[in-house]
Amino acid sequence: MRARPAFLLALTAALIAAGCALGPDSDSDPDGGVPAPTETAVSADTDGTDTPEEFEADIRAAQEVAEDYWTSKINGFQPIRQVVPYEREGEVDCGGEPLPRNNAVYCPAGDFIAYDVNWSFDAFRQIGDAFVFYLLGHEYAHGIQARLGIQKEFTIEQELQADCMAGAFIGDQERAGRLVMQKGDTEELADGLEAVGDDPGQPWFAEGSHGKPEERTRAFAGGYRDSLDSCGL
Ligand SMILES: [Zn+2]
């Protein structure tokens, strides 16, 4: 996936095996643990998803395109204050709660997005650049929910709505010509959603439930296809 005017990213064929160990890794985890896939990527070195510089450029591009998107959708929109990388458990805290490794989160207390840079970079290399746009899109959506005062009864409803909004963000910005889907991006998004889905045994009403892979994919696809209308905002 590429953002205009950011540089062109080459196509990718990263694959991860479905069903590798996935699911929340801790109850205190504010946004559900989404461990990086552990399978080795089947990817050529030409896909533009290999270096920390490319990763950082994609994070910045995704943030920029998300800000533009929500500026066009919400009157008086204020961008999320900061997007913060971290490496160690507890290096960043959200309202006094230390953030665990292998996660990305929107923190309403400080109005920032934080992500474990090593975990995210691994996922970027193994899944592809589209994953970064999905990840930022999803966390950004939580920031929008906070701005709109949306607080669903169950975590999973909040999460699936954020997936839908991430889909709308990517689909609408693609339709607007701000994002260009490249070969492999659709598969990357599917792989990414597969990777962040809950384990089959996770009850949907449990604290921290985000949704099974097929639920997350359905929510994302609805937004991607039909824009925010399908997200119940
Ligand atoms: Zn979330």
Boltz pocket constraint, residues with backbone or C-beta under 6 A from the ligand:
constraints:
  - pocket:
      binder: B
      contacts: [[A, 31], [A, 138], [A, 142], [A, 159], [A, 162]]
      max_distance: 6.0
